[in-house]
Amino acid sequence: WTALQGRLTGIRVEDLGFHELSLLLVVLKDNWASGLGINRARGVDFVKATLRDFLPCARRDVKAGLIRNEADVQRIVWSILRPSFPDLVDEDYLPKFGAKNYKPDFGIPSLRLLIEAKYVSASKSIGDIQDELQADIVGYRESTSEYEAILFFIYDTRGEVAAHTELHRVMKEQPNVEDVIVVVGPAASVPAQPKEKRL
């Protein structure tokens, strides 16, 4: 890295050809990722702080009632983490785990961290989510060595605040669980159905 910095002194981006610039970007990205790997704890803390700020980041989606399911939560989590973690990968590119095909939502290889996002709705309680999380933990623990911890992010529209503390306690007792972050948000408003015209 020091040698590279020395070579770059006085060089303007305009002086680089396409291939040289591409190679430079790859080196910078790899150096960035390895730096985060060395400072894994700081990187994981940054991820947790970012997810705790989910509501301010998703303010427009919340106001427009656009967070209606787990896919919407995943979309926003991807949007707020990807700029800071260029090695963030989603489930389509993560390995399939076991016969039941456990697939975490996201992985950050430089932090050796998996992230699973959940959505608590009128039809799904915190208790239901706890059962899902425990099943996920078993699948991830048995099936991967590339990642060493999993972080759960839960968007709760039911506001079962009393259950959050117990969920956090139970899940943190499980091996390989980095943390459980619960954010309480409003339920998506159901769009009004158009009135039928009377004949």
C-alpha positions, 0 to 999 in steps of 0.5 A, a space after each residue: 500500500 505504501 509503495 502504491 501511494 508513492 507511485 501515485 504521487 503526482 499522477 492525475 486520473 486523466 493520465 491513466 488508461 482504462 485498464 490502469 484505472 480499472 486495476 487501480 480501483 480493484 487494488 483500492 477495493 481489496 485494500 479497503 476490504 482487508 482493512 475492514 477485515 483487520 478492524 472487524 469489530 469496528 466494521 460490525 459496530 458500524 453495521 449495527 449503528 447503520 441498522 439502528 438508524 433504519 427509520 431515518 434512512 427509510 423515512 420516505 418509504 415509511 411516510 409513503 407506506 412502502 414497507 409492506 413485507 420482508 422484501 421491502 425491508 431487505 431492499 432498504 437494508 441493501 440500499 443503506 449498507 451497500 455504499 459503505 460495504 462494496 463487498 456486500 452480497 445478497 442471497 442470490 450469490 451466497 452458497 446454499 446451505 443443506 437440504 433445506 436450502 438455508 439462505 441468509 439475506 446478506 453477507 459481508 465477507 470482509 467482516 465474516 458477517 451474515 445478516 438476516 432481515 425479518 418483518 413482523 406483521 399483523 399475521 406474524 408475531 415476535 414469537 413466530 420470528 423467534 422460531 424462524 431465527 432459531 431454525 436459521 441459526 442451526 442451518 447457518 452454523 452447520 453449513 458455513 465456515 466462510 462466515 463466523 457470525 450472524 446479525 438479525 435485523 427485525 422490523 416490527 410493525 406490531 410494536 411488541 416492545 415487551 417481547 423484544 427484551 426477551 427475544 434479545 436475551 434468548 437469541 444472544 445466548 445462541 452461539 455465533 449470534 452477533 446481535 439482534 436489532 429490532 426497530 419498531 415502525 408503522 404498519 403500511 397503510 392499506 390503500 383504499 379500495 375504489 367505491 363501486 358505482 351504484 346503478 
